[in-house]
Amino acid sequence: MKILLTSSGLFIPKFLPAIVKKPIEQAKIGWVTTASKGVEDLTYLGQHRDMMNELGWNFEEIDIDGKSQAELRKLFSDKDVVHVEGGNTNYLLMAIRKTGFDQIIKELIERGVIYVGSSAGSYIMCPTIEMATWKKDNKPRYGLKDLTGLNYVPFLLFAHYKPEYDEILKKALKNIKYPLKIITDKQAILVDDKKVELLGEGEEIKLNL
C-alpha cells in the first residue's frame, strides 16, 4: 500500500516519480477533480493541468459525480495512479459516499495502485476530515453531517501550513483524538504499508502546547 499525501499538486512531480514502478511518462494517472466543484477559484486546477501536460504525463481527468461503481471501476481499470485533487473536502467526501468511490479506492489500493492526495484528497484518507473546519468552518457542507474519513492512515493531516496558523492548531490539538501531522505546500507524507515518511523541504513541524 503506497499513499502519498500532499498539500499542493504542483509539487507532486518532486515525489511521485520515485515511487512509481515504471517511468513516470508511462504511468497512467486517473486525476479526480470532483472537489474543485465546491470552490470558486480554479486557478490551482489549471496550473496543475498545465504542469502535467508540459511534463508529458499520461493522465485522464475524471469527475466521479453521477457515475456508478461499474462506470468508475472501468475508468480506473488501467490506471497505475489515482490522484484525488483538492478543493472542497465536504463536497468531495459527499461525492465519494454517494457514488461508492470509497469501494473503488479500496479495490485500487489492494491492486497496488498508488494513491495520491492533494489537500482535500489527502484529508479524506484520515480518520476524520475535521481539519478542513479548523481555519474557518463556513464552507458549504453540501448536506454532509458525518465527518468520518476513509481511515487509511492513523493520523490527521493539516495541509498548507503557515506559522500564522499556530494558534488555531494549538487549540485543535487539545481536542483531537488522533495524532496530527502538519505539512507545508513543499512537503508530503508517504505511507508505505506501515512506514510513514516525511518528504520535501524542511523539518517536521511540531507545535508545543
Helices and strands as residue ranges (DSSP letters): E 2-6, G 9-11, H 12-15, G 16-18, G 24-26, E 28-32, G 34-38, H 43-55, E 58-62, H 69-75, E 81-84, H 89-99, H 101-110, E 114-118, H 120-123, G 130-133, E 156-158, G 163-165, H 166-173, E 180-182, E 187-192, E 195-200
